[in-house]
Amino acid sequence: SNWISVATYPMKNSKGKIIAAISTIRNITEQRKAENDLRESENKYRTLIENSPDAIAIYNDGIVTMVNNEC
């Protein structure tokens, strides 16, 4: 299936009355697919870490961002 994004903006005259509208339509199918693929990858990664019999800690710039129950 395809995903689209639609945004519509009113155009007003000097009295504030809407006289027209401008719409943009974008195909965001690839973006949605990439987001879904990333979400699935993160879930697999998290499951592997959480179920590992070894202690695992993940650091990002010196900050612990994730640890499993073995730590």
Secondary structure as the mmCIF struct_conf table of DSSP 4:
data_model
#
loop_
_struct_conf.conf_type_id
_struct_conf.id
_struct_conf.beg_label_comp_id
_struct_conf.beg_label_asym_id
_struct_conf.beg_label_seq_id
_struct_conf.end_label_comp_id
_struct_conf.end_label_asym_id
_struct_conf.end_label_seq_id
STRN STRN1 ILE A 4 LYS A 12
TURN_TY1_P TURN_TY1_P1 SER A 14 LYS A 15
BEND BEND1 GLY A 16 GLY A 16
STRN STRN2 ILE A 18 ASN A 27
HELX_RH_AL_P HELX_RH_AL_P1 THR A 29 GLU A 50
TURN_TY1_P TURN_TY1_P2 ASN A 51 ASN A 51
BEND BEND2 PRO A 53 ASP A 54
STRN STRN3 ALA A 57 ASN A 60
TURN_TY1_P TURN_TY1_P3 ASP A 61 GLY A 62
STRN STRN4 ILE A 63 VAL A 67
TURN_TY1_P TURN_TY1_P4 ASN A 69 GLU A 70
#
